[in-house]
Amino acid sequence: MSTLTLEQEPLAVDLRMTGDVLALSLADGRTLTVPLDWYPRLKHASPVERGNWQLLGDGYAIEWPDLDEHIGVAGLLAGRRSGESEKSLKQWLASRTG
């Protein structure tokens, strides 16, 4: 069995959200597109909240401070969805309307 070894750490340089998609531009020239359904906090966020993001470090992750959402670039490349439990998401959604 072989193990995948990355030539370099995957780093984000920019992102945009259109419709129900998050498109991440990587330092190596690739663009990674994932559905917002994978990240319920982003899906339920307002356009202003979605627009308030920042790259962490050299671009190893993206943070949305208004949403308490952090997504690692390596996880996106590996196809990892949000690990938030249904209970936690419901509590978060309830806190937004309260």
N, C-alpha and C positions, 0 to 999 in steps of 0.2 A: 504494500500500500504506500502511495506517495503522499507527501504533504505539500500543500501549496505554500510557496515562499514568495512574498511580494518583493519586487525589485526596489520599491520605495514606498514609504508610508503614503497612503492615499490622503490627499489634502484638498479641502474645498477652497475655492477662491471667490465664489459668488453663488447666489441662489435666487430663484424667482418662483413664484407660485402663480399658476394660471388655472382658473377653474378648480378642478379637484386634483391637481397635480403639483408636486414639489419637484423642481428641476434644479439639480445641483451641478455647478461647473467645477470640475476638478483641475488641479494644477497641471496634470499631464495632458490636458486638452479634451478629455472625455466629458460628456454630460450624462449624469445619472438621473433618471426620472422615476419617481415612485408615487403611487396614489396616496392622497391625503387620508383615505380610509385606514391606512396603516397607522396613522397617528391621530387618534380622536381629539386630542386637545387642539391640534392645528385645524382639524376639520370644523370644530365648533367655535373657533376663534373669530373675532371680528377682523376685517381687513387691516385695521390699525394695529391690533395685537400681532397679527401675522407679519406685518411689516417691521416690527420692532425686534430684530434679531441681530446677533453678532457672532462672528467666528471666534472660536476659542483657540488659544495658542497660535500655531501657524496654520490653522484650518483643520485640525484633527476632529473638531466637533462644531455643531451649531447650537446656540442657546437662544431661547425666547424667554427673557426674564419675566415678562408679564404673565406667561402661561406656566412657568416653572417646568419648561420642557427643554431637554438636552438630548441631542441625537448625535451619535458618533458616526463619522464618515465610514469607518471600517464596518460598522454594523449595517449601514445602508447597503454597502457593497455586498455584504454577506446575505442580504435579504431579510434582515431582522426587523420585525414589526415592533410596535410599542409593547412593552411588557406590563403595562399598567393593568391592574385588575379591574373588573367590572365594578366592584364595590368602590374602589378608589375613584374611578371616573365619575360614578354617580355622585359621590360626595363633592368632587370638584365642580361638576355641573350645578349642583344644588347651591354651592357657595357663590356661584356667579349670579344667581337670580335672587339671592337673599340679601 
